[in-house]
Amino acid sequence: MAESLNAYLYVGALLFAIGALGVLVRRSLIVVLLSIELMLQGVNLTMGAFAVFNEDMGGYVLMLISLTIAAAESVVGLAILVTVSRRVTELYSDRLKSLRW
Amino acid sequence: MIDDIAFIYLATMAVIAGIATVLVRSPVRSAVSLVVVVFHVAGLFAVMGAMFLAVIQLIVYAGAIIVLFLFTIMLLDLRHERGEPYLHKYQLWLGVPLAILILIETGWIALTTPAAAQAMHGKFSPEVIAEMGGAGQALASVLFTDYLLPFEIAGFLLLAAAVGAMILARSPDEDEMPDSTDPVADAAGPAIAAEGGALRRG
């Protein structure tokens, strides 16, 4: 099982779907950002598995860049959360209804 | 055999901790569950034989991103989050089928992917990587030649994200530097400005 590519792909698919569920269902904005990180975990696992089993270094490079994008995304997302928390007392996604303020 | 046992343990724990990340009420516990997911995915990379990816995963995710999340949760005032529903009321009916649909699609791709025996064989077999002196050297040999432009763009993206985060998270009452808001200081230089500040304070 540890020798087959497909087993890793299943785990990656499961992690991605669970993260997508969290993004769609949770109200708290912080947990939505955490769920996006969970989705990226699934994607990273898939890319790493393809890189190792196809004996290609492109997957390593792609995962390195995906890590960079994950870091940039969480930094900007958390900065937006800090800004929003100055105007709205509760960080729920359904409290943010106005387009600008 | 021992690899299979390790794989089953790591995969089940990663999925269980992932479900906990999504469904646990408190954001702090959610973040800690994500740390568990990160560690077990790193273990999966190690079982796969990609030690470099496992270490990168631990350093960047567990060491940087989750710590940033925990600091932000600590800084924000989350007292109001108790006692309220933590799931969307109506979006649940759309979100759950959509997540199941995504699972079916990705699972279908995983099912129809040819197994490792028929997989492509690229230039970097484990023997070649060992001969080059490890995955780090092999990665560098393609990262700084074939993938140089994406690498540089990723670096620039990090710079842009850092500057953007500083500008976004700055509080509104310090929008401008205090020295440049004073017309006296602008006209007459710093010495008089300091004197004027002392007068105003006195």
Interface residues (C-beta under 8 A of the other chain):
Chain A: M1 A2 E3 S4 L5 N6 A7 Y8 L9 Y10 V11 G12 A13 L14 L15 F16 A17 I18 G19 A20 L21 G22 L24 V25 R26 R27 S28 I30 V31 L33 L34 S35 E37 L38 Q41 N44 L45 G48 A49 A51 V52 F53 N54 E55 D56 M57 G58 Y60 V61 M63 L64 I65 L67 T68 I69 A70 A71 A72 E73 S74 V75 V76 L78 A79 I80 L81 V82 T83 S85 R86 T89 E90 L91 Y92 S93 D94
Chain B: D3 D4 A6 F7 I8 A11 A14 V15 G18 I19 T21 V22 L23 P27 S30 A31 L34 V37 V38 V41 L44 F45 V47 M48 G49 A50 F52 L53 I56 Q57 V60 Y61 A64 I65 I66 L68 F69 T72 I73 L75 L76 D77 L78 H80 E81 E84 P85 Y86 L87 H88 Q91 L92 L94 G95 V96 L98 A99 I100 I102 L103 T106 G107 I109 A110 L111 T113 A115 A116 A119 M120 H121 G122 K123 F124 S125 P126 A135 A138 L139 S141 V142 L143 Y147 P150 F151 A154 G155 L157 L158 A160 A161 A162 G164 A165 M166 L168 A169 S171 P172
